[in-house]
Each structure stands twice: as structure tokens, then as C-alpha cells.
């Protein structure tokens, strides 16, 4: 990847990307739900377009099934995002979306989901909005 430390920075850049992707995925599902859309139809419609991603294909079925088993633990994601934000501070780089995602995942930890998978972010956002997606 490059000089010493490049691998670690690559991992942090990946986590930054996933953090915002997960927020967008969960918020899109909540928006579609509140708008009265059929969530399966919504996902089928947008999954093949620009919003489609590995995260959407992998995590949306788990979210809709309320399967919060970890592929990657929330507690490890919070740690990684904290490292990324500390590096951002050192580099004088502002990533407000990452900071927001970090705080949402910290809130999820406070709700007892440290050992859940990152898709459990939906729980924090459902709580914030006093709603819950239908389960299939």
C-alpha cells in the first residue's frame, strides 16, 4: 500500500466509508418506511442503481429480519472510528459524517448493543425516531 502505516490508514479509510454507508442505508430504510413504501420493493428498486452496495445487499436483509448477529462488532467499530477521528484531528481533517456515525454507534453501545453487528445501527435510529421497521 505504501510506506509504513499505509495499511492502517487504508483500514481507517475503509471504516470511514462504511460508517457513512451504514448511516445512509439505515436512514433510507427509515425514510422509506415512514413514507409508506414496501421495503422489499424499495430495496429492489434502488439496489441496482447508484445506492446499491455490498453493505445494502448484505445488511438490509439482516436488518429486516432483525438479525443483529455480528459480522463486525459495534464495540470494535466504535474503537476504529475513534482511531480514525483521532488521526483526523492530527491531520487537521474535518469529517463530520464520520463524527456523527461515531456518536450514533456510541449511542447504540449505550443501548446495550456493543456485541451486536454494525447493522444494529438501525436500533439507535429507530429509538431516535420512536419507530420500528416491520420485520419479515
C-alpha positions as CSV (number, residue, x, y, z in Angstrom):
1,X,0.0,0.0,0.0
2,X,2.9,2.3,0.5
3,X,5.1,3.5,3.4
4,X,4.9,2.2,7.0
5,X,1.4,2.9,8.4
6,X,-0.3,2.9,4.9
7,X,-2.1,-0.3,5.7
8,X,-3.5,1.1,8.9
9,X,-4.6,4.3,7.1
10,X,-6.2,2.1,4.4
11,X,-8.2,0.3,7.1
12,X,-9.3,3.6,8.7
13,X,-10.4,5.0,5.3
14,X,-12.4,1.8,4.8
15,X,-14.1,2.2,8.2
16,X,-14.9,5.9,7.4
17,X,-16.5,4.8,4.1
18,X,-18.5,2.0,5.8
19,X,-19.7,4.3,8.6
20,X,-21.4,6.8,6.3
21,X,-22.7,3.9,4.1
22,X,-24.4,2.3,7.1
23,X,-25.9,5.6,8.2
24,X,-27.3,6.1,4.7
25,X,-28.6,2.6,4.5
26,X,-30.4,2.8,7.8
27,X,-31.8,6.3,7.2
28,X,-33.0,5.3,3.7
29,X,-34.9,2.3,5.2
30,X,-36.4,4.5,7.9
31,X,-37.4,7.1,5.3
32,X,-39.0,4.5,3.0
33,X,-40.9,3.0,6.0
34,X,-42.2,6.3,7.2
35,X,-43.2,7.2,3.6
36,X,-45.3,4.0,3.5
37,X,-43.2,2.2,0.9
38,X,-42.9,-1.6,0.8
39,X,-39.3,-2.0,2.0
40,X,-38.6,-5.1,-0.2
41,X,-39.8,-3.2,-3.3
42,X,-37.8,-0.1,-2.3
43,X,-34.6,-2.2,-1.9
44,X,-35.1,-3.9,-5.2
45,X,-35.7,-0.6,-6.9
46,X,-32.6,1.2,-5.6
47,X,-30.3,-1.8,-5.1
48,X,-29.3,-2.0,-8.7
49,X,-28.6,1.7,-9.0
50,X,-26.2,4.2,-7.5
51,X,-27.3,3.5,-4.0
52,X,-26.6,-0.2,-4.4
53,X,-23.6,-1.6,-2.5
54,X,-22.2,-4.6,-0.8
55,X,-23.5,-3.2,2.5
56,X,-27.0,-2.8,1.1
57,X,-27.0,-6.3,-0.3
58,X,-25.6,-7.9,2.8
59,X,-27.0,-5.9,5.7
60,X,-30.5,-4.9,4.6
61,X,-31.8,-8.5,4.7
62,X,-30.4,-8.8,8.2
63,X,-31.9,-5.6,9.3
64,X,-35.3,-6.5,8.0
65,X,-35.0,-9.9,9.7
66,X,-33.9,-8.2,12.9
67,X,-30.7,-10.4,12.7
68,X,-28.1,-8.4,14.7
69,X,-25.5,-11.1,14.9
70,X,-22.1,-9.6,14.3
71,X,-20.1,-9.8,11.2
72,X,-18.1,-7.0,12.8
73,X,-18.8,-6.0,16.4
74,X,-20.2,-2.5,17.2
75,X,-17.6,-2.2,20.0
76,X,-14.8,-2.7,17.5
77,X,-16.3,-0.3,15.1
78,X,-16.6,2.4,17.8
79,X,-12.9,1.8,18.6
80,X,-11.9,2.1,14.9
81,X,-13.9,5.2,14.3
82,X,-12.3,6.7,17.4
83,X,-8.9,6.0,16.0
84,X,-9.9,7.4,12.6
85,X,-11.2,10.6,14.2
86,X,-8.0,11.0,16.3
87,X,-6.0,10.7,13.2
88,X,-8.3,13.3,11.5
89,X,-7.5,15.7,14.3
90,X,-3.8,15.1,14.0
91,X,-4.1,15.7,10.2
92,X,-6.3,18.8,10.6
93,X,-9.1,17.0,8.7
94,X,-12.7,17.5,9.4
95,X,-15.0,14.5,8.7
96,X,-18.4,15.5,10.2
97,X,-20.2,12.5,8.8
98,X,-17.7,10.1,10.4
99,X,-18.1,12.0,13.7
100,X,-21.9,11.7,13.5
101,X,-21.7,8.0,12.7
102,X,-19.3,7.5,15.7
103,X,-21.8,9.2,18.0
104,X,-24.7,7.1,16.7
105,X,-22.7,3.9,17.3
106,X,-21.7,5.2,20.8
107,X,-25.5,5.7,21.4
108,X,-26.0,2.1,20.2
109,X,-23.5,0.9,22.7
110,X,-25.3,2.8,25.5
111,X,-28.4,0.8,24.4
112,X,-26.6,-2.4,25.2
113,X,-25.5,-3.4,21.6
114,X,-21.7,-3.5,21.9
115,X,-21.7,-7.1,20.9
116,X,-24.1,-6.7,18.0
117,X,-23.2,-6.3,14.4
118,X,-22.8,-2.9,12.8
119,X,-26.3,-3.3,11.1
120,X,-27.7,-2.8,14.6
121,X,-27.3,0.9,13.9
122,X,-31.0,0.7,12.8
123,X,-31.9,0.2,16.5
124,X,-30.3,3.5,17.5
125,X,-32.1,5.4,14.7
126,X,-35.4,3.7,15.4
127,X,-35.1,4.8,19.0
128,X,-34.3,8.3,18.0
129,X,-37.4,8.4,15.8
130,X,-39.7,6.4,18.0
131,X,-40.5,3.9,15.2
132,X,-39.5,0.4,14.2
133,X,-39.2,-1.2,10.8
134,X,-41.6,-4.1,10.2
135,X,-40.0,-7.5,10.4
136,X,-40.3,-10.1,7.7
